[in-house]
């Protein structure tokens, strides 16, 4: 379009003035400044920017309006059959005069008492309509070529700002949605800086560490919420994550005086240069799960009647004990204890009384040995004892005597006074065997010899507690 030197010079001046006025402003201020500057430069009564509704594209919402040199928001845009719809369909529209005669049902033109109108479509980077830039004037359009050229010059910039505005709205909406999800999540979600301090934390995390508020936790060291015995390990894992390696782990936290177990993960987040700027953390209280697992393991490894280790756990501990004895060059003793006269108790008083008697026997056996020793129930009325880190066979013999004596004391069960005894066979590592099988066979054989014999037997203890043999 040829404008002539005078009009072109005027256009150049207007472009510089508008561009200069827009250069320091962004966001919503950009649109407000734009309509004011364009209205002044073009000498028209009304300049507006409108945006298509995100959901209902048959509607347009006012972004900014300059009316008679002042900002206003008193404008409703209708698309169906109006000038705005034509602009969106055709890309542009310019009606110098009598615009309301061509569009008698356009409420916007009526509200502005417009006689003339110029509009430009505002597309996004993909060419999809986002809105329009419009000019309305109460008399025939002054200098249409100048106005159309000035609008065309800035339409691209307005479209770019409108698209950026939309993107910010989407990001803001997504951020709010994400924040809502994070805040309502039933797991602990937090961020920590490379120094190990909390940058952010959601409500669930604040609750689980002791019913605190997020503001009370932000800025505090992550390790302050880790039990002392786990702090060194977790500190090493934080350092690993800060080097760019994600990690998963479990740790204990003491909450309101109680130990709680958490399953956690740390994911490094970096900048454009790949430098880790913070860690995104997830954690969940798994105390109930761990307790349940421990209970299951305990039930699998312990006798349901006496709560002593069962045969399976006993065998594991015997293998481990032999390995330690070999490594430390120390003897280990294995004692097999078989109750005497237990069957008559069952026959005369019933199995319930017999079960109660076995529980008390278990308690007496536990009291007869050290905490580090193992007492297990390996059969109906058969028990086994593992004595680690003993000095010699005499230590084992002394324990066997103590066992025989404590079992020989009368039991008061269900208003009955019951008397039983115990026969004990002893096997010493490594003299009586260096492997599990050989020690088991030796102790078992010694126990049966003690049971059959009524006299002295080396390595065995009689029912009444006296040492058999020299």
C-alpha positions in Angstrom: 0.0 0.0 0.0 1.5 3.3 -1.1 0.9 6.0 1.5 2.8 9.0 0.2 5.8 10.6 1.8 3.9 12.7 4.2 1.6 9.9 5.4 4.6 7.5 5.5 6.5 9.9 7.7 3.5 10.3 10.0 3.2 6.5 10.1 6.9 6.1 11.0 6.6 8.7 13.7 3.5 7.0 15.1 5.2 3.6 15.0 8.2 4.9 17.0 6.0 6.6 19.5 3.8 3.5 20.1 6.8 1.2 20.1 8.7 3.4 22.6 5.7 3.6 24.9 5.3 -0.2 24.8 8.9 -1.2 25.3 9.0 -1.0 29.1 5.7 -2.7 29.8 4.7 -6.4 29.8 1.7 -8.5 30.8 -1.7 -6.8 31.3 0.0 -3.4 31.3 1.1 -4.0 27.7 -2.5 -4.3 26.5 -3.7 -1.3 28.4 -0.8 0.9 27.2 -1.3 -0.4 23.6 -5.0 0.7 23.3 -4.2 4.1 24.9 -1.2 4.7 22.6 -3.0 3.5 19.4 -6.1 5.6 20.2 -4.0 8.7 20.6 -1.9 8.0 17.5 -4.9 7.2 15.2 -7.2 9.9 16.6 -10.1 7.5 17.1 -12.6 7.1 19.9 -12.4 3.4 20.7 -9.5 0.8 20.4 -9.9 -2.6 21.9 -8.2 -6.0 22.2 -10.5 -9.0 22.6 -9.7 -12.7 23.2 -11.7 -15.8 22.2 -13.0 -17.7 25.1 -10.8 -20.8 25.9 -13.8 -23.1 26.0 -16.6 -21.4 24.1 -15.2 -20.0 20.8 -18.5 -18.4 20.1 -17.6 -15.9 22.8 -14.9 -13.2 23.1 -13.7 -11.6 26.2 -12.5 -8.0 26.5 -8.7 -7.8 27.3 -8.3 -3.9 27.1 -10.4 -1.0 25.9 -9.6 2.6 25.3 -12.7 4.7 25.0 -12.4 8.5 24.5 -8.9 8.4 25.7 -9.6 6.5 28.9 -9.4 2.9 29.9 -12.8 1.2 30.3 -14.2 -2.3 30.6 -17.8 -1.4 29.7 -18.0 -3.5 26.5 -19.7 -6.7 25.5 -18.6 -8.5 22.4 -20.9 -10.7 20.4 -19.5 -12.8 17.5 -22.5 -14.3 15.7 -23.2 -12.2 12.7 -21.2 -9.2 14.0 -18.1 -7.4 12.8 -15.9 -9.4 15.2 -17.0 -12.7 13.6 -16.2 -11.4 10.1 -12.8 -10.3 11.3 -12.1 -13.8 12.7 -13.4 -15.4 9.5 -11.7 -13.2 6.9 -8.6 -12.0 8.8 -9.4 -8.3 8.5 -12.3 -5.9 8.0 -12.4 -2.1 7.2 -15.7 -0.2 7.0 -15.2 3.6 6.6 -18.8 4.7 7.2 -22.3 3.5 8.0 -21.1 0.3 9.7 -24.2 -0.1 11.8 -26.3 -0.2 8.6 -24.4 -3.3 7.5 -24.5 -4.9 11.0 -27.7 -3.6 12.6 -27.7 -6.5 15.2 -24.1 -5.9 16.5 -24.6 -4.9 20.1 -20.9 -3.7 20.4 -21.3 -1.2 17.5 -24.5 0.1 19.1 -22.9 0.4 22.5 -20.0 2.4 21.0 -22.3 4.4 18.7 -19.9 3.5 15.9 -20.0 4.9 12.4 -16.9 3.2 11.2 -14.8 0.1 12.2 -11.4 -1.6 11.4 -10.5 -5.0 12.7 -7.5 -7.4 12.5 -7.5 -11.0 13.4 -4.9 -12.1 16.0 -3.6 -15.7 15.2 -1.3 -17.8 17.3 2.0 -19.3 16.0 0.0 -22.1 14.4 -2.4 -19.8 12.6 -5.3 -20.5 14.9 -7.5 -17.4 15.9 -7.0 -16.2 19.4 -8.8 -12.8 19.2 -8.9 -9.5 17.4 -7.6 -5.9 17.5 -10.4 -3.5 16.7 -11.0 0.2 16.2 -14.5 1.9 16.3 -15.2 5.6 15.6 -18.3 7.6 16.0 -17.9 9.3 12.6 -16.5 8.3 9.2 -13.0 6.9 9.6 -10.3 9.5 9.4 -7.4 8.5 7.2 -8.3 4.8 6.8 -4.9 3.9 5.1 -2.9 5.3 8.0 -5.1 3.5 10.6 -5.0 0.2 8.7 -1.2 0.3 8.3 -0.6 1.2 12.0 -2.9 -1.6 13.1 -1.2 -4.0 10.8 2.2 -3.0 12.1 1.3 -3.9 15.7 -1.1 -6.8 15.1 1.8 -9.3 15.1 3.2 -8.0 18.4 -0.2 -8.0 20.0 -0.8 -11.6 18.8 2.5 -12.6 20.3 1.7 -11.0 23.7 -1.8 -12.6 23.6 -0.3 -16.0 23.0 2.2 -15.5 25.8 -0.6 -14.4 28.1 -2.5 -17.6 27.2 0.6 -19.7 27.9 1.0 -18.0 31.2 -2.6 -18.7 32.1 -2.2 -22.3 31.2 1.0 -22.6 33.2 -0.7 -20.8 36.1 -3.7 -23.1 35.9 -1.4 -26.1 35.7 0.6 -24.8 38.6 -2.5 -24.3 40.7 -3.7 -27.8 39.7 -0.4 -29.3 40.5 -0.2 -27.5 43.8 -3.7 -28.7 44.7 -2.7 -32.2 43.8 0.6 -31.9 45.8 -1.2 -30.4 48.8 -3.9 -33.1 48.8 -1.6 -36.0 48.1 -1.5 -38.7 50.9 2.3 -38.9 50.6 5.1 -36.5 51.7 6.3 -34.3 48.9 9.1 -31.8 49.4 12.1 -30.0 47.8 15.5 -29.6 49.5 18.5 -27.5 48.4 22.0 -28.9 47.9 22.8 -28.0 51.5 20.1 -30.4 52.6 17.5 -27.7 53.8 13.8 -27.8 53.1 12.7 -25.4 50.3 9.1 -26.5 50.2 6.9 -29.2 51.8 3.3 -30.2 51.4 0.7 -30.4 54.2 0.9 -34.2 54.5 4.6 -34.1 55.0 4.3 -31.4 57.7 1.6 -33.5 59.4 3.6 -36.7 59.4 6.7 -35.2 60.9 4.8 -34.0 64.0 1.7 -32.1 63.1 3.7 -29.0 62.2 3.0 -26.2 59.7 5.0 -26.0 56.5 6.4 -22.6 57.4 7.9 -24.1 60.5 9.8 -26.7 58.5 11.0 -24.7 55.5 14.7 -23.7 55.9 15.4 -26.5 58.4 17.8 -29.3 57.7 16.3 -32.5 56.3 18.5 -34.5 58.7 16.9 -32.9 61.7 13.9 -35.1 60.9 15.9 -38.3 60.6 16.7 -40.5 63.6 20.4 -40.2 64.8 21.3 -43.7 63.9 20.2 -43.1 60.3 21.6 -39.6 59.8 25.1 -40.6 58.4 23.6 -43.0 55.8 20.9 -40.5 54.7 23.5 -37.7 54.6 25.6 -39.8 52.1 22.4 -40.4 50.0 21.7 -36.7 49.8 25.3 -36.1 48.6 24.8 -38.8 46.0 21.6 -37.2 44.8 23.3 -33.8 44.6 25.8 -35.4 42.2 22.9 -36.3 39.9 22.0 -39.9 41.0 18.5 -40.5 42.1 18.2 -42.8 45.2 15.5 -44.7 47.1 15.9 -45.7 50.7 14.2 -46.2 54.1 14.9 -44.3 57.2 13.6 -43.9 60.7 12.2 -40.7 62.1 11.2 -40.1 65.8 7.8 -38.5 65.8 6.2 -37.5 69.1 8.6 -39.8 70.9 7.8 -42.8 68.7 10.0 -44.3 65.9 8.3 -44.2 62.5 9.7 -45.8 59.4 9.6 -43.9 56.1 10.2 -45.1 52.5 11.8 -42.2 50.6 13.3 -41.2 47.3 15.3 -38.2 46.1 15.3 -37.0 42.5 17.9 -34.4 41.4 16.6 -31.4 39.5 19.0 -29.4 37.4 19.3 -26.2 35.4 20.0 -25.7 31.7 23.7 -26.4 32.4 23.0 -29.7 34.1 23.9 -28.5 37.5 21.7 -29.9 40.3 19.9 -26.9 41.9 17.6 -28.8 44.2 16.2 -32.3 45.1 12.6 -33.4 44.7 11.7 -35.8 47.5 8.9 -38.2 48.1 8.4 -40.2 51.3 5.7 -42.3 52.9 5.1 -43.5 56.4 5.4 -47.3 56.1 5.5 -48.1 59.9 2.4 -50.1 59.8 3.6 -52.1 56.8 7.0 -52.7 58.3 5.4 -53.8 61.6 3.1 -56.2 59.7 6.1 -57.6 57.8 8.1 -58.0 61.0 5.1 -59.8 62.6 4.8 -62.1 59.6 8.6 -62.8 59.7 8.4 -63.4 63.5 5.5 -65.8 63.1 7.4 -67.7 60.4 10.5 -68.0 62.5 9.0 -68.6 65.9 7.1 -71.3 67.7 3.4 -70.3 68.0 3.1 -71.8 71.5 6.2 -70.7 73.3 7.3 -67.8 71.0 10.8 -69.3 71.0 12.7 -69.6 67.7 11.5 -72.6 65.7 13.6 -75.2 64.0 14.1 -73.1 60.9 15.5 -70.1 62.7 17.4 -72.3 65.1 19.3 -73.9 62.1 20.1 -70.4 60.6 21.5 -69.3 64.0 23.5 -72.4 64.4 25.1 -72.0 61.0 25.8 -68.4 61.7 27.2 -69.2 65.1 29.6 -71.9 63.7 30.8 -69.4 61.1 31.5 -66.8 63.9 33.2 -69.4 66.1 35.5 -70.4 63.3 36.3 -66.8 62.4 37.0 -65.8 66.1 38.7 -69.1 66.9 36.3 -69.7 69.9 34.3 -72.8 71.0 30.6 -73.0 70.6 28.2 -75.3 72.5 25.0 -77.0 71.3 22.7 -78.4 73.9 19.7 -80.7 73.2 17.2 -80.7 76.0 14.5 -83.3 76.2 11.8 -83.2 78.9 11.3 -86.3 81.1 7.9 -87.4 82.3 6.1 -84.8 80.1 3.8 -87.3 78.4 2.1 -88.3 81.7 1.2 -84.7 82.3 -0.6 -84.5 79.0 -2.3 -87.9 79.6 -3.5 -87.0 83.2 -4.2 -83.3 82.9 -4.9 -82.6 79.2 -3.1 -80.8 76.4 -4.1 -77.4 77.6 -2.2 -77.9 80.8 0.6 -79.5 78.9 0.8 -76.4 76.7 0.9 -74.1 79.7 3.7 -76.2 81.1 5.7 -75.9 77.9 5.3 -72.1 78.0 6.7 -72.0 81.6 9.5 -74.3 80.6 10.4 -71.9 77.8 10.6 -69.0 80.3 12.8 -71.0 82.7 15.2 -72.0 79.9 15.5 -68.3 78.8 16.2 -67.3 82.3 19.0 -69.9 82.6 21.1 -68.5 79.7 22.5 -65.2 78.6 20.6 -62.8 76.3 23.0 -63.4 73.5 22.3 -67.2 73.6 19.6 -68.9 71.6 16.9 -71.1 73.1 14.6 -72.8 70.5 11.8 -75.3 70.5 12.7 -77.9 67.9 10.0 -80.6 68.7 7.0 -81.4 70.9 8.9 -81.4 74.2 12.4 -80.9 72.8 14.4 -77.8 73.1 17.9 -76.7 71.8 20.3 -74.1 73.2 23.2 -72.4 71.3 25.9 -71.0 73.5 28.4 -68.7 71.7 31.7 -67.3 72.8 32.2 -69.7 75.6 35.6 -70.4 77.2 35.5 -74.2 77.2 33.3 -77.3 77.6 33.0 -76.6 81.3 30.9 -73.4 80.6 28.5 -75.5 78.6 28.3 -78.1 81.4 27.6 -75.4 84.0 24.7 -74.2 81.9 23.4 -77.7 81.4 23.4 -78.2 85.2 21.5 -74.9 85.6 18.9 -76.1 83.1 18.4 -79.4 84.8 18.0 -77.7 88.1 15.5 -75.1 87.0 13.4 -77.7 85.1 13.6 -80.0 88.1 11.8 -77.4 90.3 8.1 -78.2 90.7 5.6 -76.3 88.4 2.3 -74.9 89.6 0.0 -75.1 86.5 -3.8 -74.9 86.7 -3.9 -75.6 90.5 -1.7 -78.7 89.9 1.8 -79.2 91.2 3.7 -80.9 88.4 7.2 -82.4 88.5 9.2 -83.2 85.4 12.9 -83.4 84.6 15.2 -82.8 81.6 17.9 -84.8 79.9 20.6 -82.7 78.1 23.1 -83.7 75.5 26.1 -81.4 74.8 28.2 -81.0 71.6 31.2 -78.6 71.5 32.5 -77.0 68.3 35.0 -77.9 67.0 35.9 -80.9 69.2 32.6 -82.8 68.6 32.2 -81.6 65.0 33.0 -78.7 62.7 29.7 -78.7 60.8 26.0 -78.4 61.5 25.2 -82.0 60.9 28.0 -83.5 63.0 27.2 -81.2 65.9 23.5 -82.0 65.7 24.1 -85.7 65.6 26.5 -85.6 68.5 24.2 -83.6 70.7 21.2 -85.7 69.8 23.1 -88.9 70.6 24.4 -87.6 73.9 20.9 -86.5 74.9 19.4 -90.0 74.1 22.3 -91.7 76.0 21.5 -89.5 79.0 17.8 -90.5 78.7 18.5 -94.2 78.5 21.2 -94.5 81.0 20.7 -94.0 84.6 24.4 -93.5 85.3 27.3 -91.3 84.4 27.6 -90.4 80.7 30.4 -88.0 79.5 28.9 -84.8 78.0 25.4 -85.4 79.3 23.4 -84.1 82.2 20.9 -86.3 84.1 17.3 -85.5 84.9 18.1 -84.4 88.4 20.8 -82.0 87.3 24.0 -83.9 88.3 26.9 -84.0 85.8 27.3 -87.6 84.4 30.9 -88.5 83.9 34.2 -86.8 84.8 
